[in-house]
Amino acid sequence: VRDNHDPTGQSGRVTETVTSSCSSPYSHRVLAVTRTITSLNRILDVLPALADDPRIQVSFTIDEGSEFSVGVADRVRALGARMIPWSDATTTAFDLVIAASDNSDLRELKGSVLLIPHGAGYQKYSPYSAPAAGLDRELSGLAAAALWDRDRPIPARIGLSHGNQLTQLNRAAPELADRAVVIGDPCLDRLSMLARDRDRQRRLLGLREGQALVVVTSTWGPESTMGRWPTLPADLLAQLPYDEFRVAAILHPNVWAYHGSWQIEHWLKRARSAGLILIPPTGPWHSVLAAACCVLGDHGSLSAYAAGLQIPLVLAAFGDAEVAAGTSMAELGAQMPRLDRDQPLSDQIRRAIVEVDRAQLDRLADQVFARRGESLALLQGLMYKMMASTPSALPPVPEPSLTEPLSVPRVRALRAVIESNGDAATIRRLPAALSDLVRHEDLGHLVVTEGEPDERLAQNAAILVADQYMTETAAQEWGTATLSRLPGCRIAAAPVSENTIHAMLRDGRRIRASTRTRAGAHPDPGLLASALHYRLVRTRPSSLDPVAVTLGTTAVMVEFESTQ
């Protein structure tokens, strides 16, 4: 039996129970329309509202044809989701069709269509809608092709993240204003959940206590962060002390789709070797953004999400011409500070973290996001109403993000710059791979860990560190061989325990360097070796007195003992 009672006259709702020999009976067909990784990510934010209901079968389909569709099919398959060809989707009646792209051929589908934004509301002009004399540019997400099939409206409901986006909808299609529903933003709600668990997210990202995570975000196109400042990740890593900061980059999925992962990684090769955490388009970008101490963004949605989380935000770029006037994104662009590439980046970031106006960020976010924390519940009620059904008895819960430790790049070559004060020293370490970008007369001494692929760095190392624990006998043999192989090396150091290294010196001495630290705060072997280098080279070569070392926000006392 087909029930054709539908506000758009297009649904043909299926009310019969569909039985499969391989699964439980279901009575509701839902179609998730994907076109790009961006729209797929938004669909995945929404679908938890339909979880735990065996009456619902969700199928995915891909409306191909976009230059940014690369990887969508692989991603859906990796999820283990049921995927059907577009040709089958257009000949099957569905109870509900969920779409997060206004470029899909939604007019070809049979079902009640819910159109939702694929970012933080409807803020930007469509890149496929060039300005013409006397005509308004179409907004991304509200293109006429997605709203009308000749004179027939396509979406049964249009989701808005905030009621003030009715202004944009009224400009695009005032006749559809009565189909608008404020649904909040499920992505922001998920981010807020992760931000409440921020300490755990930081641990899973490998961040140490006191380390600040700086996140570079970039939308796509020539006016984006990476379009205007492609060396920003490397510039940051070259200037930010390694032990005080970590740097991550979240690039729009369209960047990955258009250029390919190999090319992105190739462009950022040196930055990755210097510690850049490059987040793939499928995540876990939610966890990374929630753990950020500062975001360097542009006119993309992640800048709005940073404001929603009250994270210090500085604009590295901003496509003013791409943002619709009068929108909250335009207001964000007008109020947020801009990153000055001619001034020290470290000073600007430290200032942004300390001087953040969280009330201002909250006011901006209030213009983008309504009904915070309620989005999945609102979506659940709306979607079941569109299917003329009753919701599941279980309240919807957002998907978690990072649940296992993230594999982060290991930096194997660091330049240690030391500020001395007798028996105390402050050590500031910077990635050696980017030394050419640093405008400092004192580049300190070079500390390289075994396995560094740049042989030039290994040959010039003042200190070479073994990358595995050894017995003291093995450490002595390894150190002797290392000093013989690298005539410019002064110290060959191998870890013999969590807090101790065994060091071989060029003059034949063997010295044990160690420190007492609280659990979970073990210094790396390179730091102990740098403290020894400071004691023997920068102060009194014959002295083995302890040295108080400050590294970022950590202070330790390093002790020395001759082993011969």
GUKOL-21309 format. One line per 2 residues: number of its first residue (from 1); for each residue y, z, x of N, C-alpha, C. Coordinates in steps of 0.1 Angstrom, whole numbers. Example, Ala and Ser with C-alpha at 12.3 -4.5 7.8 and 13.67 -1.06 7.14 Angstrom:
residues 2
1) -57/78/132/-45/78/123/-33/78/132; -22/71/128/-11/71/137/0/79/129
This chain:
residues 564
1) -12/0/9/0/0/0/12/0/9; 22/-9/6/34/-9/14/45/-5/6
3) 53/4/11/65/10/4/77/3/10; 84/-6/2/95/-13/7/108/-6/4
5) 108/7/0/120/14/-2/126/18/11; 136/11/15/142/13/28/157/10/27
7) 166/17/33/180/15/32/185/1/38; 177/-4/47/180/-17/52/173/-29/46
9) 163/-25/38/155/-36/32/146/-43/41; 143/-36/53/135/-44/63/122/-36/67
11) 120/-24/62/110/-16/68/96/-21/65; 93/-21/52/79/-24/48/70/-12/53
13) 74/0/49/67/12/55/52/12/52; 44/15/62/30/15/61/26/29/56
15) 20/31/45/16/44/40/1/47/40; -6/36/43/-21/39/43/-25/45/56
17) -36/52/56/-41/59/68/-49/48/76; -46/47/89/-52/38/97/-63/45/105
19) -75/40/105/-86/47/111/-91/39/123; -93/45/134/-99/38/146/-112/45/149
21) -122/37/154/-134/43/158/-133/51/171; -122/50/178/-120/57/190/-110/68/190
23) -103/71/178/-93/81/178/-92/87/164; -84/98/163/-82/104/150/-74/95/141
25) -75/98/128/-68/90/118/-53/92/120; -45/82/118/-30/84/118/-24/76/107
27) -13/81/102/-7/74/90/7/69/93; 12/71/105/26/66/108/26/58/121
29) 31/46/121/32/38/133/47/39/138; 48/42/150/62/43/156/62/33/168
31) 72/25/169/73/16/180/85/20/189; 82/21/202/93/24/212/96/11/219
33) 108/7/217/112/-6/223/119/-4/237; 113/-9/247/119/-8/261/123/-22/266
35) 132/-21/275/137/-34/281/140/-32/296; 144/-20/299/147/-17/313/142/-2/315
37) 142/2/328/138/15/331/148/25/325; 161/21/324/171/30/318/168/32/304
39) 165/22/296/162/24/282/148/31/280; 139/29/289/126/36/289/128/51/291
41) 136/54/301/139/69/304/145/75/292; 154/69/285/160/75/273/150/77/262
43) 142/67/260/131/68/250/122/80/253; 119/82/265/111/93/269/118/107/267
45) 131/107/268/138/119/264/137/122/249; 136/112/241/136/113/227/122/117/221
47) 112/111/227/98/112/220/92/126/219; 96/136/227/91/149/225/94/154/211
49) 103/148/204/106/152/190/94/148/181; 85/139/185/74/135/177/61/141/183
51) 61/150/192/49/154/199/41/164/189; 29/165/192/20/175/185/17/171/171
53) 18/158/168/16/154/154/5/142/154; -7/146/151/-18/136/151/-16/125/141
55) -6/126/132/-4/116/122/3/104/127; 9/106/139/18/95/145/11/88/157
57) 11/75/157/7/67/168/19/60/173; 23/63/186/34/57/192/29/45/201
59) 35/34/199/32/22/208/45/18/215; 43/13/227/54/8/234/54/-7/235
61) 65/-14/235/66/-28/237/78/-31/246; 77/-42/253/88/-46/262/94/-59/257
63) 107/-58/254/115/-70/251/120/-76/264; 112/-85/270/115/-90/283/126/-100/282
65) 131/-104/294/142/-113/295/153/-108/303; 154/-95/305/164/-89/313/161/-91/328
67) 171/-93/336/169/-93/350/166/-79/356; 167/-69/347/164/-55/351/151/-50/345
69) 143/-59/340/130/-54/334/119/-51/345; 122/-54/357/112/-52/368/107/-37/368
71) 94/-36/368/88/-22/369/86/-15/356; 91/-21/345/90/-13/332/75/-13/328
73) 68/-24/328/54/-24/324/46/-15/332; 48/-15/345/41/-6/354/43/8/351
75) 55/11/348/59/25/344/52/30/331; 52/21/321/46/24/309/31/26/311
77) 25/17/319/10/19/322/7/32/329; 16/35/338/14/48/346/15/60/337
79) 22/59/326/23/70/317/10/71/309; 2/61/309/-10/61/300/-7/58/286
81) 5/52/283/9/49/269/2/36/264; 1/35/251/-4/23/245/8/13/245
83) 5/1/250/15/-9/251/10/-22/244; 19/-28/236/15/-40/229/24/-51/232
85) 20/-63/232/29/-75/235/40/-76/225; 51/-81/229/62/-83/219/58/-92/207
87) 49/-102/210/45/-110/199/37/-103/188; 30/-93/192/23/-84/183/32/-75/176
89) 42/-70/183/52/-60/178/60/-67/167; 63/-80/168/71/-86/158/63/-90/146
91) 50/-89/146/42/-93/134/36/-80/128; 39/-68/132/34/-56/127/45/-48/121
93) 42/-42/109/51/-33/103/50/-19/108; 62/-13/111/62/1/117/70/10/107
95) 67/22/108/74/32/100/88/35/106; 88/34/120/100/38/127/100/29/140
97) 112/24/143/114/16/155/125/24/163; 123/28/175/133/35/183/137/26/194
99) 150/23/195/155/14/206/167/21/212; 168/19/226/179/24/233/186/13/241
101) 185/1/236/191/-10/242/197/-19/231; 209/-23/233/215/-33/223/213/-47/227
103) 205/-49/238/202/-63/242/189/-68/237; 181/-59/230/168/-63/225/170/-71/213
105) 160/-80/210/159/-88/198/154/-79/186; 162/-69/182/157/-60/172/155/-67/158
107) 162/-77/156/162/-84/143/148/-90/140; 140/-91/151/126/-97/149/116/-86/145
109) 120/-74/145/110/-63/143/110/-59/128; 99/-54/124/97/-50/110/96/-34/110
111) 107/-28/106/106/-13/106/120/-8/105; 121/5/102/134/12/101/139/15/115
113) 150/9/119/154/10/133/164/21/135; 161/30/146/170/40/150/175/35/164
115) 188/33/164/195/28/177/202/40/183; 198/43/196/204/54/203/211/49/216
117) 220/56/221/227/52/234/217/54/245; 218/45/255/209/47/267/216/54/278
119) 228/60/275/235/69/285/242/79/277; 252/85/283/260/95/277/270/89/267
121) 265/85/256/274/79/245/278/65/248; 287/60/240/292/47/241/306/47/248
123) 306/45/261/318/47/269/323/35/276; 314/25/279/318/14/288/317/1/280
125) 324/-9/285/324/-22/280/310/-28/284; 305/-37/276/293/-44/279/296/-54/291
127) 288/-54/301/290/-64/312/288/-78/308; 282/-80/296/279/-93/291/290/-98/282
129) 300/-90/280/311/-93/271/324/-94/279; 327/-106/284/339/-108/291/351/-107/282
131) 363/-102/287/374/-102/278/379/-116/275; 383/-118/262/388/-131/258/401/-128/251
133) 410/-138/251/423/-137/245/422/-133/230; 428/-123/226/429/-119/212/416/-112/207
135) 406/-110/216/394/-104/211/391/-91/219; 385/-81/212/381/-69/218/368/-71/225
137) 367/-64/237/354/-64/244/344/-56/236; 331/-60/237/321/-52/230/317/-40/239
139) 314/-29/233/310/-17/240/295/-18/243; 291/-14/255/277/-13/258/270/-4/248
141) 259/-8/242/252/-1/232/255/-4/218; 267/-11/216/271/-14/203/274/-29/202
143) 267/-37/208/269/-52/208/265/-57/194; 273/-67/189/270/-72/176/256/-77/174
145) 250/-83/185/237/-88/184/227/-78/180; 229/-65/183/220/-54/180/224/-48/166
147) 235/-51/161/240/-45/149/238/-54/137; 238/-67/139/238/-76/127/228/-87/129
149) 221/-91/119/213/-103/118/219/-111/107; 228/-120/111/237/-128/102/246/-117/95
151) 244/-116/82/252/-106/74/244/-93/71; 232/-92/77/224/-80/74/224/-70/86
153) 227/-58/83/227/-48/94/213/-45/99; 212/-44/111/199/-41/117/195/-27/118
155) 203/-18/124/198/-4/125/200/4/112; 190/11/108/191/20/97/199/32/100
157) 198/37/112/206/48/117/211/45/131; 223/50/135/229/48/148/232/62/153
159) 225/66/164/227/80/170/239/80/178; 247/91/176/259/94/185/257/107/192
161) 262/108/204/261/121/211/272/130/206; 283/124/201/294/132/196/301/125/185
163) 306/133/175/313/127/164/325/118/167; 331/121/179/343/113/182/339/98/186
165) 326/96/188/322/82/191/322/73/178; 325/79/167/327/71/155/339/62/156
167) 349/66/165/360/57/168/355/44/174; 346/45/183/341/33/189/332/25/179
169) 324/32/171/316/25/161/325/18/151; 336/24/147/345/18/137/351/6/143
171) 354/6/156/359/-6/162/349/-18/162; 336/-14/165/326/-24/166/321/-29/153
173) 319/-20/143/313/-23/130/316/-12/120; 328/-13/114/332/-2/105/323/-1/93
175) 316/-12/90/308/-12/78/295/-4/80; 292/0/93/280/7/96/283/22/99
177) 296/26/96/299/40/99/291/50/92; 287/46/79/279/56/71/265/57/76
179) 261/49/86/247/50/92/247/58/105; 259/63/109/260/70/121/255/85/119
181) 248/90/129/243/104/128/245/110/142; 252/122/142/253/129/155/240/136/159
183) 235/131/170/222/136/174/222/145/187; 235/147/192/236/153/205/230/145/216
185) 226/151/227/221/143/238/208/150/244; 196/145/242/184/151/246/183/152/261
187) 190/143/268/189/144/283/198/155/288; 209/158/282/217/169/286/210/182/283
189) 203/183/272/196/195/268/185/198/278; 178/187/282/168/188/292/173/193/306
191) 185/187/310/191/191/322/195/206/321; 200/210/310/205/224/308/193/234/309
193) 181/230/304/169/238/305/166/239/320; 166/228/328/163/229/342/173/237/350
195) 186/236/346/196/244/353/194/259/351; 189/263/340/186/277/338/175/282/347
197) 167/272/352/156/275/361/159/269/375; 172/270/378/178/263/390/172/268/403
199) 170/281/405/164/286/417/150/280/420; 142/279/409/129/273/411/130/258/415
201) 139/251/408/141/237/411/145/235/426; 153/244/430/158/243/444/146/246/454
203) 138/255/451/126/258/459/117/246/460; 115/239/448/106/228/448/112/216/455
205) 125/216/457/132/205/464/132/209/479; 127/220/483/127/224/497/140/229/502
207) 149/234/493/162/239/498/160/254/502; 167/257/513/166/271/518/178/279/511
209) 177/292/512/187/300/506/200/297/513; 211/295/506/224/293/511/227/278/514
211) 217/269/513/219/255/515/225/249/502; 236/241/504/242/234/493/237/220/492
213) 233/216/480/228/203/477/239/194/472; 242/184/479/252/174/475/245/161/470
215) 248/158/458/241/146/452/251/135/450; 248/123/455/255/111/454/249/104/442
217) 257/101/432/252/93/420/259/80/419; 252/69/415/258/56/414/253/49/402
219) 262/44/394/258/34/384/256/21/391; 256/10/384/254/-3/390/266/-12/389
221) 267/-22/397/278/-31/397/288/-29/409; 297/-38/411/306/-37/423/316/-26/423
223) 318/-20/411/328/-9/410/321/5/411; 308/5/413/300/18/414/302/24/427
225) 297/36/429/297/43/441/292/35/453; 279/30/451/273/23/462/279/9/463
227) 285/4/452/292/-9/453/305/-8/461; 312/3/460/324/5/467/323/12/480
229) 312/20/482/311/28/494/296/29/498; 290/18/502/276/18/504/271/27/516
231) 280/31/525/277/39/536/279/54/533; 283/58/521/286/72/518/274/81/521
233) 262/78/517/251/88/521/250/90/536; 251/80/544/251/81/559/263/89/564
235) 275/86/558/287/92/562/287/107/560; 281/111/548/279/125/545/270/132/554
237) 259/126/557/249/132/566/254/134/580; 263/124/584/268/125/597/278/136/599
239) 284/141/588/295/151/589/291/165/584; 281/165/575/277/178/569/267/185/578
241) 269/197/582/259/204/590/246/205/583; 235/201/591/222/200/585/217/213/579
243) 220/224/585/214/237/580/222/242/568; 234/237/565/242/242/554/241/233/542
245) 238/220/544/238/210/533/225/202/533; 221/197/522/212/186/520/219/176/511
247) 215/163/513/221/152/506/210/145/499; 212/142/486/203/134/478/211/122/472
249) 204/112/468/211/100/462/203/96/450; 210/95/439/204/90/426/211/77/422
251) 204/66/423/209/53/420/204/48/407; 213/41/400/210/36/386/197/27/387
253) 188/28/378/176/20/378/178/5/379; 190/0/374/193/-14/376/194/-18/390
255) 199/-9/398/201/-12/413/187/-14/419; 178/-6/415/164/-7/421/158/-20/415
257) 159/-23/402/153/-34/396/158/-47/402; 171/-48/405/177/-60/409/174/-63/424
259) 176/-53/432/174/-55/447/160/-52/452; 152/-44/445/139/-40/449/139/-28/458
261) 128/-20/457/128/-7/464/128/-9/479; 121/-20/484/121/-22/498/136/-24/503
263) 143/-32/496/157/-35/501/166/-22/500; 164/-14/490/172/-2/489/169/8/501
265) 156/9/503/152/18/514/156/12/528; 156/-1/529/160/-8/541/174/-5/544
267) 183/-7/533/197/-4/535/200/10/539; 191/20/534/194/34/537/184/40/547
269) 179/31/556/168/35/565/173/46/574; 185/44/581/190/54/590/193/67/583
271) 199/66/571/202/78/563/190/86/559; 179/79/556/167/86/552/161/93/564
273) 162/87/576/157/93/588/165/106/592; 178/106/586/187/117/589/186/128/578
275) 176/126/568/174/136/558/178/133/544; 182/121/541/186/117/528/174/118/518
277) 176/125/507/165/126/497/168/115/487; 161/104/488/164/92/479/154/93/467
279) 160/94/456/152/97/443/149/83/437; 136/80/434/133/68/428/138/67/413
281) 138/56/407/144/55/394/136/62/383; 124/65/386/116/73/376/117/88/378
283) 124/92/387/127/107/389/120/112/401; 122/125/403/126/136/394/142/138/395
285) 149/128/390/164/129/391/169/141/383; 163/144/372/168/155/364/168/168/372
287) 157/171/379/157/183/387/167/183/398; 169/172/404/179/171/415/193/173/410
289) 196/167/399/210/169/394/212/184/389; 202/190/383/203/204/379/204/213/390
291) 199/210/402/200/218/414/212/216/422; 221/206/419/232/202/427/243/213/428
293) 249/214/439/261/222/441/273/214/440; 272/201/442/284/192/441/279/178/439
295) 285/171/430/281/157/426/293/148/430; 289/137/437/299/127/441/295/115/432
297) 303/112/422/299/102/412/309/91/410; 307/84/399/316/73/395/317/73/379
299) 318/62/373/319/61/359/306/60/352; 295/64/358/282/64/352/279/76/344
301) 269/76/337/265/88/328/263/101/336; 258/100/348/255/112/355/267/120/359
303) 279/114/359/291/121/361/294/130/349; 291/124/337/293/132/324/283/143/324
305) 271/140/328/261/151/328/264/162/338; 270/159/349/274/169/359/285/178/353
307) 294/171/345/305/179/338/298/188/328; 288/183/321/281/191/311/274/203/317
309) 270/202/329/263/213/336/273/222/344; 286/218/343/297/225/351/295/225/366
311) 289/214/371/287/212/385/300/206/391; 305/211/402/317/205/408/315/190/410
313) 325/182/405/324/168/405/336/162/412; 333/153/421/343/145/428/340/130/427
315) 349/122/423/347/108/421/348/100/434; 337/94/438/337/85/450/341/71/447
317) 340/67/434/345/54/429/347/56/414; 354/46/408/355/47/394/360/33/389
319) 352/27/380/355/14/375/364/15/363; 377/17/365/386/19/354/385/7/344
321) 384/-5/349/384/-17/340/372/-18/332; 361/-10/336/348/-11/329/347/0/318
323) 356/9/318/356/20/309/365/18/297; 361/20/285/369/18/273/380/28/273
325) 392/23/270/404/32/269/402/42/257; 406/54/259/405/64/249/392/71/248
327) 383/68/256/370/74/256/370/87/265; 360/95/263/360/107/271/357/104/286
329) 350/93/288/348/89/302/361/85/309; 370/78/301/383/74/307/390/87/310
331) 389/97/301/396/110/304/390/117/316; 377/116/318/371/122/330/376/115/343
333) 377/102/342/382/94/353/397/98/357; 405/102/347/419/105/349/420/119/355
335) 411/128/352/413/142/356/405/146/368; 394/140/371/386/145/382/392/140/396
337) 390/149/406/396/145/419/388/133/425; 394/126/434/388/114/441/385/118/455
339) 374/112/460/370/114/474/378/105/483; 384/110/493/392/103/503/384/100/515
341) 381/87/518/372/84/529/379/86/542; 393/87/542/400/89/554/402/103/558
343) 397/112/551/398/127/554/383/132/556; 382/143/564/369/149/566/361/151/553
345) 349/146/552/342/148/539/337/162/537; 334/169/548/329/182/547/340/191/541
347) 352/190/546/363/198/540/365/196/525; 364/183/521/366/180/507/355/186/498
349) 343/185/503/332/190/495/332/206/495; 335/212/506/336/226/506/347/231/496
351) 358/224/496/369/227/487/365/225/473; 358/214/470/354/211/456/345/222/451
353) 336/227/459/326/238/455/333/251/452; 343/254/461/350/267/460/360/267/449
355) 367/255/447/379/255/438/375/248/424; 363/247/421/359/240/409/365/247/397
357) 370/239/387/375/244/375/364/242/364; 356/252/362/345/250/353/350/249/338
359) 361/255/335/366/254/322/371/240/319; 377/233/329/381/219/327/368/210/325
361) 358/213/333/346/205/332/340/207/318; 340/219/313/335/222/300/343/215/289
363) 356/215/290/364/208/280/361/193/280; 359/187/292/356/173/293/342/170/286
365) 332/179/289/319/177/284/319/179/269; 328/187/263/328/189/249/333/177/242
367) 339/168/249/344/155/243/332/145/243; 322/147/251/310/138/252/298/143/244
369) 296/156/245/283/161/239/286/171/228; 280/169/217/281/178/206/267/184/203
371) 266/195/196/253/201/192/244/203/204; 250/209/215/242/211/227/230/221/224
373) 219/217/230/207/225/228/200/222/215; 205/213/206/199/211/193/194/197/192
375) 195/188/202/192/174/201/178/171/196; 168/177/202/154/173/198/152/177/184
377) 157/189/180/155/193/166/162/184/156; 174/179/160/181/170/151/174/157/151
379) 169/152/162/162/139/162/149/141/154; 142/152/155/130/154/148/132/153/133
381) 143/160/128/146/159/114/150/145/110; 158/138/118/162/125/114/150/115/114
383) 142/115/124/131/105/125/121/107/114; 117/120/111/108/122/100/114/118/87
385) 127/120/85/133/116/73/133/100/72; 135/94/83/134/79/83/120/74/79
387) 110/82/83/96/79/80/92/84/66; 101/91/59/98/97/46/86/106/48
389) 86/115/58/75/124/61/81/137/64; 72/147/65/76/161/69/73/163/83
391) 82/170/90/80/172/105/68/181/108; 64/180/120/53/189/125/58/203/124
393) 49/213/123/52/227/122/57/232/135; 54/225/146/58/230/159/72/225/163
395) 81/234/168/94/229/172/92/221/185; 101/210/187/100/202/198/105/209/211
397) 99/205/222/102/211/235/104/200/245; 115/200/253/118/189/263/107/189/273
399) 105/177/279/96/175/290/101/182/302; 92/189/310/96/194/323/99/183/332
401) 105/186/343/108/176/354/99/179/366; 105/184/376/98/187/388/89/199/387
403) 76/197/388/67/209/387/59/212/400; 59/202/409/53/203/422/63/201/433
405) 62/207/445/71/205/456/74/190/459; 86/187/460/89/173/464/88/171/479
407) 82/159/482/81/156/496/94/151/501; 101/159/510/114/155/514/113/151/529
409) 122/142/533/121/136/547/123/147/557; 116/146/568/118/156/579/127/150/590
411) 137/157/594/146/152/604/140/157/617; 137/147/626/131/150/639/140/150/651
413) 153/146/649/162/146/660/176/151/655; 180/162/661/192/169/658/201/171/670
415) 214/170/669/223/174/679/228/188/676; 227/197/685/231/211/683/244/213/690
417) 254/216/683/267/219/688/269/234/687; 273/240/699/273/255/700/287/259/702
419) 291/269/694/304/276/697/300/290/702; 304/293/714/299/305/721/309/316/721
421) 303/328/722/311/340/723/303/350/730; 300/348/743/292/357/751/278/357/746
423) 274/369/741/260/371/737/258/367/722; 268/360/717/266/355/703/270/340/703
425) 263/333/694/265/318/693/264/314/679; 273/304/675/272/297/663/267/283/665
427) 256/280/659/250/266/662/252/258/649; 257/246/651/259/236/640/251/224/644
429) 242/220/635/233/209/639/236/197/630; 236/185/636/238/173/628/228/163/632
431) 224/154/622/213/144/625/217/135/637; 209/134/647/212/126/658/212/111/655
433) 204/107/645/203/93/642/217/87/637; 226/96/633/239/92/629/251/96/638
435) 247/99/650/257/104/660/269/94/662; 266/81/661/276/71/663/287/71/652
437) 284/78/641/294/79/630/302/91/631; 300/100/640/307/113/642/318/112/652
439) 330/116/648/341/115/657/343/129/664; 334/132/673/335/145/680/333/143/695
441) 341/150/703/340/148/717/327/155/722; 324/167/716/312/175/720/301/172/710
443) 291/164/715/280/161/706/268/171/709; 271/181/717/261/191/719/249/186/727
445) 238/194/725/225/189/732/216/184/722; 207/175/726/198/168/717/185/174/716
447) 180/178/704/167/184/702/159/174/694; 147/171/699/139/161/693/125/167/691
449) 120/165/679/106/169/676/97/157/678; 85/160/683/75/149/685/73/141/672
451) 71/128/674/70/119/662/82/112/659; 93/115/665/106/107/663/104/93/667
453) 106/83/657/103/69/660/113/63/669; 125/68/671/135/62/680/132/67/694
455) 126/59/702/122/63/716/135/66/724; 146/60/721/158/62/728/162/77/727
457) 161/83/715/164/97/713/154/106/721; 142/102/721/132/111/728/135/110/743
459) 138/99/748/141/98/763/154/105/767; 163/107/757/176/114/761/176/129/756
461) 165/134/751/164/147/746/166/158/757; 174/168/754/174/179/763/163/189/760
463) 158/189/748/147/197/743/138/188/735; 125/189/739/115/183/730/106/194/725
465) 103/193/712/96/203/704/83/197/699; 72/204/701/59/200/696/59/202/681
467) 51/193/674/52/194/659/40/201/653; 33/209/661/21/217/656/20/230/664
469) 14/240/658/11/252/665/1/250/676; 3/258/687/-6/257/698/-9/271/703
471) -19/273/711/-21/285/719/-11/284/731; -9/296/737/1/295/748/-5/287/760
473) -18/287/762/-24/279/772/-22/264/769; -25/260/757/-23/246/753/-8/242/754
475) 1/252/750/15/249/750/20/247/765; 14/254/774/18/252/788/13/239/793
477) 1/235/790/-4/222/794/4/210/788; 7/212/775/15/202/768/29/201/774
479) 35/212/777/49/213/782/49/206/796; 40/209/804/39/203/817/39/188/816
481) 30/183/808/29/168/806/41/162/800; 47/169/791/60/164/785/71/163/795
483) 73/173/803/84/173/813/81/162/823; 69/159/826/66/149/835/69/135/829
485) 66/134/817/68/121/810/83/118/807; 91/129/805/105/127/801/113/134/812
487) 117/127/823/124/133/834/138/139/830; 144/135/819/157/140/815/156/153/806
489) 144/156/802/142/168/793/142/181/802; 150/191/796/151/204/803/141/214/798
491) 138/213/785/129/223/779/119/216/770; 106/220/772/95/215/763/90/228/756
493) 92/228/742/89/240/735/78/237/724; 69/246/723/58/245/713/57/258/705
495) 56/257/692/55/269/684/41/275/686; 41/288/688/28/295/689/26/305/677
497) 36/307/670/35/315/657/47/312/649; 48/318/637/59/315/628/73/318/634
499) 74/328/643/86/333/648/87/331/663; 78/324/669/78/324/684/75/310/689
501) 82/307/700/78/294/707/75/298/722; 67/289/728/64/290/742/71/278/749
503) 80/281/758/89/271/764/86/269/779; 84/256/783/83/253/797/96/247/801
505) 101/252/813/114/248/818/112/238/830; 123/231/832/122/221/843/119/227/857
507) 124/240/859/123/246/871/109/253/873; 100/252/862/87/257/863/85/271/856
509) 96/277/851/95/289/844/89/287/830; 82/298/826/77/298/812/83/310/805
511) 89/307/793/96/317/786/92/317/771; 90/329/766/87/331/752/100/334/744
513) 103/327/734/115/330/726/110/333/712; 115/344/706/111/348/693/122/356/686
515) 120/358/673/129/365/665/122/372/654; 128/383/649/123/390/637/131/386/625
517) 125/380/615/132/376/603/124/381/591; 131/382/580/124/386/568/115/375/563
519) 106/378/554/96/368/549/103/357/543; 99/345/545/104/333/539/117/327/546
521) 121/334/557/133/329/564/130/326/579; 118/321/581/114/318/595/122/306/601
523) 128/308/612/136/298/619/127/287/624; 132/274/625/123/264/630/123/265/645
525) 113/259/652/112/260/666/124/255/674; 130/244/668/142/238/675/153/248/676
527) 155/256/666/166/266/667/163/276/678; 151/281/679/148/291/690/149/284/704
529) 146/271/705/147/264/717/162/262/721; 171/260/710/185/258/713/191/271/717
531) 186/282/712/191/296/716/188/298/731; 176/294/735/172/295/749/181/286/758
533) 183/274/753/191/264/760/205/270/762; 211/277/752/224/283/753/224/294/763
535) 214/303/763/213/314/772/212/309/787; 204/299/789/201/294/803/211/285/808
537) 217/276/800/226/266/804/241/269/802; 244/275/791/258/278/787/263/291/792
539) 254/301/795/259/314/799/253/317/813; 244/327/813/239/331/826/225/326/828
541) 222/316/837/209/310/839/198/320/842; 201/331/848/191/341/852/188/351/842
543) 197/352/832/196/363/822/187/359/810; 179/369/806/171/367/794/175/378/783
545) 188/381/783/193/390/773/192/383/760; 190/391/749/190/385/735/203/378/732
547) 202/369/722/214/361/718/214/362/702; 226/366/697/228/366/683/232/352/678
549) 224/346/670/226/332/666/230/332/651; 241/325/648/244/322/634/242/307/631
551) 235/304/621/231/291/617/234/289/602; 245/283/599/248/282/585/251/295/579
553) 244/299/569/246/313/563/236/323/568; 228/319/578/218/328/584/221/333/598
555) 219/346/600/221/351/614/208/358/618; 204/355/631/192/360/636/195/365/650
557) 187/374/655/187/378/669/175/372/676; 177/364/686/167/357/694/164/365/707
559) 152/368/709/148/376/721/140/367/730; 140/370/743/133/362/753/125/370/762
561) 114/364/767/105/372/776/98/362/785; 99/365/798/92/356/808/77/358/807
563) 69/347/808/55/349/807/48/346/820; 56/346/831/49/345/844/55/354/854
